[in-house]
Amino acid sequence: MTQTQAADLSRNMYSDGNFTSDLVNSYAWDTALSFIQKCSNVDNYSQQISSNMGPFAEKGTNSDSICNIYDMASNCQEWSTETCLNDAYPAIIRGVPI
C-alpha cells in the first residue's frame, strides 16, 4: 500500500460526519511519545519493541496501556503525512516493523 492510498483510506474511514481521520504527522507521533515517557517515567518507551510480548493479534488488548495510550511503541509501521525525496521510501514511516 502506498502512502497516498493509506491517506485516502484513512480519510474515508467514517461516513457519518461525526468523525474525521487522517494519517498521523511526525509532530503528533513525537509529542505522544514524549507525553508517554513523562507520564509513565519510562525513559526509553519509544525504543521498546512492545510492552505486550504476546501474538500480534493481542497487541493493545492485554492491559497494554500507558497514560491511556495503547502499545504505541510496537505499532505496525504506519505511513505519516510527511513525504521525502528518497525514491525507495517516498513518505515517512513511523512504528516498528513486524
MIZABA-440024 format. One record per residue (C-alpha): residue number from 1; x negated, y, z. Coordinates in Angstrom, 1 decimal. Example, Ala and Ser with C-alpha at 12.3 -4.5 7.8 and 13.67 -1.06 7.14 Angstrom:
! residues 2
+-------+--------+--------+--------+
| pator |      X |      Y |      Z |
+-------+--------+--------+--------+
|     1 |  -12.3 |   -4.5 |    7.8 |
|     2 |  -13.7 |   -1.1 |    7.1 |
+-------+--------+--------+--------+
END
This chain:
! residues 98
+-------+--------+--------+--------+
| pator |      X |      Y |      Z |
+-------+--------+--------+--------+
|     1 |    0.0 |    0.0 |    0.0 |
|     2 |   -1.3 |    3.5 |   -0.8 |
|     3 |   -1.2 |    6.5 |    1.5 |
|     4 |    1.4 |    8.1 |   -0.8 |
|     5 |    3.6 |    5.0 |   -0.6 |
|     6 |    3.3 |    4.9 |    3.2 |
|     7 |    4.2 |    8.5 |    3.5 |
|     8 |    7.3 |    8.1 |    1.2 |
|     9 |    8.5 |    5.0 |    3.2 |
|    10 |    8.0 |    6.9 |    6.5 |
|    11 |    9.9 |   10.0 |    5.3 |
|    12 |   12.8 |    7.9 |    4.1 |
|    13 |   13.0 |    5.6 |    7.1 |
|    14 |   16.0 |    7.3 |    8.7 |
|    15 |   19.1 |    8.1 |    6.7 |
|    16 |   21.4 |    9.7 |    9.3 |
|    17 |   19.6 |   13.1 |    9.5 |
|    18 |   19.2 |   12.9 |   13.3 |
|    19 |   15.6 |   11.7 |   13.0 |
|    20 |   12.6 |   12.6 |   10.9 |
|    21 |    9.5 |   10.5 |   10.4 |
|    22 |    6.1 |   11.0 |    8.7 |
|    23 |    2.6 |    9.8 |    8.9 |
|    24 |    0.6 |   10.8 |   11.9 |
|    25 |   -2.0 |   13.6 |   11.4 |
|    26 |   -5.5 |   13.2 |   12.9 |
|    27 |   -5.0 |   16.1 |   15.3 |
|    28 |   -1.9 |   14.3 |   16.8 |
|    29 |   -3.7 |   11.0 |   17.0 |
|    30 |   -6.7 |   12.5 |   18.8 |
|    31 |   -4.5 |   14.5 |   21.1 |
|    32 |   -2.5 |   11.4 |   22.1 |
|    33 |   -5.8 |    9.5 |   22.8 |
|    34 |   -7.1 |   12.4 |   24.9 |
|    35 |   -3.9 |   12.5 |   26.8 |
|    36 |   -4.0 |    8.8 |   27.5 |
|    37 |   -7.6 |    9.0 |   28.7 |
|    38 |   -6.8 |   11.9 |   31.1 |
|    39 |   -3.5 |   10.4 |   32.3 |
|    40 |   -5.0 |    7.0 |   33.0 |
|    41 |   -8.6 |    7.8 |   33.9 |
|    42 |   -9.7 |    5.3 |   31.2 |
|    43 |  -12.7 |    6.9 |   29.6 |
|    44 |  -13.1 |    4.5 |   26.7 |
|    45 |   -9.4 |    3.8 |   25.8 |
|    46 |   -9.9 |    4.8 |   22.1 |
|    47 |  -12.8 |    2.3 |   21.8 |
|    48 |  -10.8 |   -0.7 |   23.2 |
|    49 |   -9.6 |   -3.3 |   20.8 |
|    50 |   -6.5 |   -3.9 |   22.9 |
|    51 |   -5.1 |   -3.8 |   26.4 |
|    52 |   -2.9 |   -6.7 |   25.2 |
|    53 |   -5.0 |   -9.6 |   24.0 |
|    54 |   -2.0 |  -11.7 |   23.0 |
|    55 |   -1.0 |  -12.6 |   19.5 |
|    56 |   -0.3 |   -9.8 |   17.1 |
|    57 |    3.5 |  -10.2 |   17.4 |
|    58 |    3.2 |   -9.4 |   21.2 |
|    59 |    1.3 |   -6.1 |   20.8 |
|    60 |    3.2 |   -3.3 |   22.6 |
|    61 |    5.7 |   -5.7 |   24.3 |
|    62 |    4.0 |   -7.1 |   27.4 |
|    63 |    3.6 |   -4.1 |   29.8 |
|    64 |    1.1 |   -2.8 |   27.4 |
|    65 |    1.8 |    0.9 |   28.1 |
|    66 |   -0.4 |    3.7 |   29.4 |
|    67 |    1.3 |    7.0 |   30.0 |
|    68 |    4.4 |    5.6 |   28.3 |
|    69 |    2.5 |    5.2 |   25.0 |
|    70 |    2.3 |    1.6 |   23.9 |
|    71 |   -1.0 |    0.0 |   22.9 |
|    72 |   -2.2 |    2.8 |   20.6 |
|    73 |   -5.8 |    1.7 |   20.8 |
|    74 |   -5.1 |   -1.5 |   18.9 |
|    75 |   -2.6 |   -0.2 |   16.4 |
|    76 |   -2.9 |   -1.7 |   13.0 |
|    77 |   -4.7 |    0.5 |   10.6 |
|    78 |   -2.4 |    3.4 |    9.7 |
|    79 |   -2.7 |    6.0 |    6.9 |
|    80 |   -2.8 |    9.5 |    8.2 |
|    81 |   -1.7 |   12.7 |    6.5 |
|    82 |   -5.3 |   13.8 |    5.6 |
|    83 |   -6.9 |   13.0 |    2.3 |
|    84 |  -10.6 |   12.8 |    1.5 |
|    85 |  -12.8 |   12.6 |   -1.6 |
|    86 |  -14.0 |    9.0 |   -1.2 |
|    87 |  -12.7 |    7.0 |   -4.1 |
|    88 |  -12.6 |    3.8 |   -2.1 |
|    89 |  -10.7 |    5.4 |    0.8 |
|    90 |   -8.8 |    8.4 |   -0.6 |
|    91 |   -7.0 |    9.1 |    2.7 |
|    92 |   -8.0 |    8.9 |    6.4 |
|    93 |   -7.1 |    5.7 |    8.2 |
|    94 |   -6.6 |    5.5 |   12.0 |
|    95 |   -6.4 |    2.5 |   14.2 |
|    96 |   -8.2 |   -0.8 |   14.5 |
|    97 |   -8.3 |   -3.3 |   11.6 |
|    98 |   -6.8 |   -6.7 |   12.3 |
+-------+--------+--------+--------+
END
